[in-house]
Amino acid sequence: MDKKTEKVRQEAYESLPSNIKESLTPEEKEMFLTAEQWPDSLLTKLDEFITKE
C-alpha cells in the first residue's frame, strides 16, 4: 500500500464517530487501515459509512 492510501485510510478512520471506533477490535482496526479486502464483520460495523459502487 502506498503512502497516499495509508494517509487517506488513517484520515477516514479518524473521522469515524467514537462509538464506531470503540466497537472495532484491534484486528479490525488494523484491517481497516491496511487490508485489501475487509471481512464481513468489519463491513457490517461500517455499513452506514460505506458507499456501494
N, C-alpha and C positions, 0 to 999 in steps of 0.2 A: 504494500500500500504506500502511495506516495505521500509526501508531507502535506500537500494541499488537502487530500482526502482526510488525513488524520486530523487536520485543523477543523475542517468542516464537521466531522463527526463529533469532535470534542465540543464545538460550539453548539451543535444540536443537542448533545447530552446536557450541557449546562443550561439550555433553555427549557428543558423539561420541568414540569411542576415538581416541587419537592416530594409530594406524596408518590409520584410515579418513580422518581429516582430511588426513594427509600424502599419501594417494593421490589426493586431489582436485586437479585443475588449478585455477589461479586463476579461469578462466572458470566451472568447475563450482561453485566456492565462491560466486562472485557469483550464479549461477543458484539455488543452494541458498537464499541469503539473500533473493533478490528476485523470481525468476521465478514467473509464474502456473502454468506447466507445465514440468516438468523433462524433459530429454532422456533417452532410453533409457540412455545411458552412465551418467548420474548415478543413475538408478533402479536399475541393476544393482549399482553400488557400494554403495548404501544398502539393498539388498533386505532384509537381515535386520532393519533398523530401521523398516521401513515396514509399517503395518497396512493391510490391504485392507478397504475399506468396501463 
